[in-house]
Amino acid sequence: MANYDSRNHSNQYHQNNRRPRQEEPSVQVEVGQRFPLTIKRMGINGEGIGYYKRMAVFIPGALTGEEVVAEVTSVAQRFLRAKIHRIRLASPHRVDPRDSYADEVGGFELEHLAYPEQLKFKRDIVSQSLERYQPVGFKHFDLRPTLGMADPYGYRNKAQFQVRRNADGQIEAGLYAERSHDLVDLPTCSVQMPVVMTVMRAVVAMLQDLDMPIYDEEQGSGIVKTLVVRAAANTNDVQLVFITNSQKLPRKRELLERIAKELPQVTSVMQNVNPGKTSLVWGEETKHLAGAEAITEKLDGLSFKLSARAFLQLNPAQMEVLYAEAKKALDLQPGETVVDAYSGIGTIGLSLADVAEEVRGMDVIPEAVDDANANAEANGITNAHYEVGTAEDLLPKWIMTGFHPDAIVVDPPRTGLDDTLIDTILAVRPPKLVYVSCNPSTLAKDLVALVHDYHVDYIQSVDMMPQTARCEAVVKLTRRQ
Ligand code: SAH
C-alpha cells in the first residue's frame, strides 16, 4: 500500500550536479573528524548541505546560512554525512522545536525552522527537483508560493506507533530513531491531533495494567506489535487498531471493556493480524473487535467511510485545500468525463462527480475500492465507479472499450507514475491532466516525459505535513495543440 510515512530514499546524492568531477582526487576524511562548515542550501530531506573541499556534506538539523562545526558520521565516495557538533552562527529563522525528540525520529526534520521559512523551503524543493531532472521549459514554470496552515501543529489524524517492552518491563510506544530500529517512546507529539495522543497513551497504559504480551522482535514471541489510532476531524469518530503477531489477542474481553468504559471517544476497534518478522506493518487479515467496522470522515460536504487499511491524507484541514486545488486545476465542464487514478477511497473523484458526466477510478487496494464505491452510494452519487487494479493496467483497458476521458487526475504514491501509464496518457492525450504529487523528485522525473505533449500551467505546492520535509504539489497540465 502507498506509504506516505516512508522516508524519501531518493537517489539525490548520486544525481547531485555539484559533485566533484570524476578526475578529481577524492578527499581524505575520517568518521569523527570535525571542521567548520557553512550551510549553502537545504536538501530534499530537510538536511543542511555544505561543501568540504568541494565534497557535499549532508548535515541534518542545520539551516541555510548557518556556520557550524560539523562532525563526520559517515563517508561515501561522493558525499559525507555529518552531525552538528556546535553551531557557531545560527540562522535568524532557527526556532526551538516543541518536541524534545525532534532530532531523533523521522517526521520532525524542520521543527527547528520558522514556519514561513518551511513554506519557502517546500517551494524550493520543487524547484531543486526540476533543476535536477530538467523537463523542457522548467525554467519558465510558474511555481506558486506554498499554501500552508494558520496553525501548523496538532493536525495529524493518525498515529501508527510500534510498541515494545523495555528492559524495565515498561511498555513504550513510538517511532524508530532514524536509520535504526531503536524505539523512541513518544508520550507527547505536537503534530498529532490531541485526541489521537490521548487514546494512544491511554491504550498503552491499559496494555501495561493488563500485562499484555508485547511482541518481541528478537525472540519472535509476544502478541501486540503496533497500535494505530485514526481520528476523523469532522465527525469525531476514532478508530483503534491492534496489529498483532497472531490471531489470538489475550485478555480481549477485559481490554475491550476498559476501552468502552474509559475511552468513549473510540467508535471502532479492530485487529489486524500480521504474523512473524516482516518489514510490513500491516497484515492481510483485519478482524472486527468492537464498535463500528469503519469510521466516517466528512470532507467538502461528502461523507467518506474509512476502513482500517484505506489510505487517507494525514492532514484533514489541508486535505480540503489540496482537493480544492486539484478541482480548480482540472476545471471540469459539464459533460466531461474524468479518471481518478490512484483513487484511494475516492476523495478526489467523488468531489468532481457533481460536475462530471462520469467519474472512473482505480486503486490497487480492494478495501479502498470497496470504500470508494460505498462512498459514492452513501453520497447518492450514481455517475462514479471504482475498480480494483493498477492505473497502468486499467486505463488502457478502459480505452480499448471506447472510454475516452476528457480529463485525468493522477495522485500516485511516492514512486510516481509507471512508465506504461505515462505512455498511455501520451497516446490518449486527454485535454486536461492534473498531477497531484507527494514527491517532487518523481514528479520532476515524470514531467520530463509529459511536457512533450503537455504544457505546465503552474505548480501549486501545498503543505500537508508541517514540521516535516514532505511536500505535496498540484500541477495543472494542458494538452499542447
Ligand atoms: N487519491 C487518494 C489516494 C492517494 S494515495 C487520496 O487523495 O486520498 C495513492 C494511492 O495509490 C493509494 O491508495 C495506493 O493504494 C494506490 N496505488 C498504488 N499503486 C497503484 C497503482 N499502480 N495503480 C493504482 N493505484 C495505486
Residues whose N, C-alpha, C, O or C-beta is under 5 A from the ligand:
A	BS01	SAH	M1 A2 F311 L312 Q313 Y342 S343 G344 T347 I348 M362 D363 V364 I365 G389 T390 A391 E392 D411 P412 P413
